[in-house]
Amino acid sequence: MIDKICMFLTNKMREEMPDIDDERAEIIYYGLQNIIGEIPKIFIMLGVAYLLGEFKLTLIAFLIMLPYRTFSGGFHLKTHIGCIIATCTMYCAPAILSQHITIEGLPKALIILAIWIFGMIMIKLYAPADTENVPILRKKERKQKQILSYIILTIALVIAGVSHNSVISNIIIIGYFIQSCTITRLAYKITNNKYGHEVYETSTV
């Protein structure tokens, strides 16, 4: 069903924009698959969270992490089962762990600083971390997303540092660390992903 919807939308776009060639149409098609395919995974993730009794905090974790992931990117697993497991882990884990970890005072400040430095370096090196199916090729768009990644990471970690709500603070700290890891070359190698812009830029040389 998802494949048919994506193909229909891709064909409609080609009718409206005849300059879209076969290669670009394939990129659009796979991009739509990723976007539309995320919707059922989100509902499954929230369903799992509900069964675990962590619905509210998982939803909060999802909403808190969404802006950073939107602009910094990250790997995508190649099977639906793998994606579902990764999605559940990525958002449920911070929700669960945030309630059982106590980080206060100087240790908390040092952890936040370390995650900020790590995140800033990873953003500089890899963000926006795209995929072969949805490459980000325009330099202007890449620069904009990289700058927004810097800003969102910094603002979120400042909030984590000053917030009196330890659970929300921990969700930000854990979630943003996990997200920063998903854009690294090591994460891409482990999950057998390639950065889309590198693939397409190399193929056009």
N, C-alpha and C positions, 0 to 999 in steps of 0.2 A: 504493500500500500504506500509506504513512504517513498519507495523507488518511483512509483507511478506519479505521485504528487510532484516529486522533484523534477522528473522528466517533463511533466506538463508545464511547470513554471519555467524551466530552462528553455523550452520551445517557444513559450510566449515571449520571453525576453529576447530571443533571437528574432522573432517576428517584429518586435518593436525596435530592435537595434541590429540591423543587418550586418554591421561591421564586426560582430562577434564571430570569430572563426571557430573551427572545431576544437582546437586546443583550449581556447578560452571558455567555450561552452562546457567542456569537460570539467574544467576547474570550478565553474559556477555550479554545475550539477553536484559535484562532490561536496562543495561548500554548503549547498542547500541540504544535502543529506546529513551533514554534521549538525547544522543548526536545528532542523526539524527533528532529527534523531535524538537530540538532547532532551526534548520535552518529555517523552515517556520515561527516560532515565531519571529525570528530576522527580517525577511522581513516584517511581519505584523507590528512590532514595528516601523520600519523605515517608513512604509507607513502611520501609524498614525502620526508620527513625521512630515512627509511631509505635511499632511493635516492641522496640527497645525501650519505650517510655521516654524518648529524647526528642520528640517532635519539635517542640518550641525552640530548644537550643540549637538543633540542627538547622532549622529554618533561619535562625539568627546567624549561624555560622555561614550558611549559604549566601545570605544577603550581604554579610560583612566582607566575604571573600570575593564575591562576584565582580566588583569594580576592578580589583587588582588583576584577577584572572582575565577579564575582558581585554585589558590593555597590554598585559605582559605576555599573554598566550600560555603555551605549555603543550606537552605531548598529548596525543590521543591514542588509546589502545585500539587495536585493529579488529577486535571482535566485540559483539554486543555484550556478551557476558563479562568480558574483561573491562569494558567501559562501565558497566553497572557496578561491578565490584570496586573499581577505582573511584567512581563517583561517591558511592556509599562510604568508602573509607575516608576519602578526602574531607567530607563534611561531617560525618558522624563522629570521627575520631576526635577532632578538636572539641566538639560538643561534650563528649564523654570525659575526655582527659581534663578539660578545663575545670571540672568540678572536684577533681581529686589531686590537683597540684596546687601547692601554696608557694607563690613567689612574691616576696616582699622586699622592700628596702633596696640596699645596694646591689644584691644579687639580681633583682628584677631589672634594675637600671642597666647593669652590665649585659644581661641577656638581651634586652631590647636593643642596646647599642650594637652588640655583636650581630644580631639578626638584621639590623638596619645596614650595617657595613656589608654583610654578606649579600643582602638583597640588592643594594646599590651596585655592587660589582657584577652580580649576575645580570641585572638589567642592562648595564653598560655593555656586557659581552654578548648577551643573547636576546634581549627583548626588542621588539615583540617576537616571541618564539612561535613561528608559524609551522605549518605542516605542508607536505607535498600536495594534499588535497585542497588546502586553502592557503596558498602562498600570499604573502604581503609583499608586493614587488615595488610599489611606488615609494620612493625615498621620502617624500613629504609625509605620507601616512605612517611610515615606519618611525620617523622622527617624532611625530606627534604622539604616537602611542608610547614611545619610550619616555618622553617627557612626562606624560600623564602617569606612567608607571612609577617614576621617581616621586612625583607629587603624592599620589595615593599611598604609596608605601610609607612615606615620611609622615603624612597626616595620621594615618592609622596607628603607627607605632607611638606617635606623640600622645594620641588618645589613650592607648594602652598604658602609657606611662603615668598619666594623670588621673585615669579613671579610678573611682573608689569601688567600682563593681569588679571584684576579682575574677568572676566567671567570664564576663565580657572581655576583660583585659587579657585573660588567658586564651580565649578563643582567637583574638587578634594575633597574639604572639605565636601560638601554635599554627594557626591557619596560614599566616603570612610566611612563616618559615617553610611550611610544606609547599605553598605555591611557588616560592622562590626556587625551591628544589626542582619543581616540575619543568622549569625552563632551561635547566643546565644540560650541557652536552652529555654528561654521564647518564642522566635520566633518559635522554633521547636514545643513547646507545643501548641501555638496558631494555628499553621498550621497543627497540628496532624501528625508531622513527628517524626521519631526516628533516632538517630545517628546509621548508619549502623554497624560500628565497635563494638559498644556496644551490638547490637542485636546478631551479629554472634559470638563475643567472649563469650557472656553469654551462647549461645546455644551449644558451644563446651566444656563448663566446666563440 
